[in-house]
């Protein structure tokens, strides 16, 4: 019985240490979630504005016209990648997927949900391992797709817990360069969208090529309802304007997705650690009850033995 008591005590002590660790990790994740939410709120203003500008350009059919011009100028030959290359439409021989996951575990179902839904997206498009190209943001997704034979053409690990805009510029340039070089003919961004601290939902957004289809019918209908159709006079030229606006739009889309995914990651981590802490408390309570019963049984046995020995002496 003594050995049993010692074993229960060791389990209680070990579980209490686990509870302290998960409790501390929950507080850290909650603090990070609070910080990134403030950052996301301020960035959303800029993101909505640049999206509104691109929506107006799509309404004026300026994007479609520039796409045809840009496509004709490339003629399938490599050239220096510019903002207008983001408009080039090609037959989809290589389907690109930018999947955003975390570098570590302890985030509940965050990673598994993104990966599962991304695989469903690939399957629904009738794409295979051979014609799918992966751009991996986060180590979990990179390792998963590598092990299953997918071609991972770009891998980025160590994204900051609260990523800054200037850290994404080089990433965007690399992604656009790969599109211009023909490594993929279409690119989707797949990530978990933050809804609230308990809920996130999967999103797959078309990034390249940029066209009215990227914006979705809801954006265009909303913009049309808000005012009359816009006409544009470009100075110095439409090409020069788009060279500035299109990279900014791509940056906002990728940065916004990473920021949103990181917010969802912190929320998932906080929820997972809270669940682990609550489970540890339940286990401690159960073990404490088991310990008390075992201790009571041991005391009762000792009293019985003492009483029996005393009776034998009399």
Secondary structure as UniProt FT lines:
FT   HELIX           2..59
FT   TURN            60..61
FT   HELIX           62..74
FT   TURN            75..76
FT   HELIX           83..87
FT   STRAND          95..100
FT   TURN            108..109
FT   HELIX           110..124
FT   TURN            125..126
FT   TURN            129..131
FT   STRAND          132..137
FT   HELIX           139..147
FT   TURN            148..149
FT   STRAND          151..156
FT   TURN            161..162
FT   HELIX           165..167
FT   HELIX           169..180
FT   TURN            181..182
FT   STRAND          186..196
FT   TURN            197..198
FT   STRAND          199..208
FT   HELIX           212..226
FT   HELIX           238..313
//
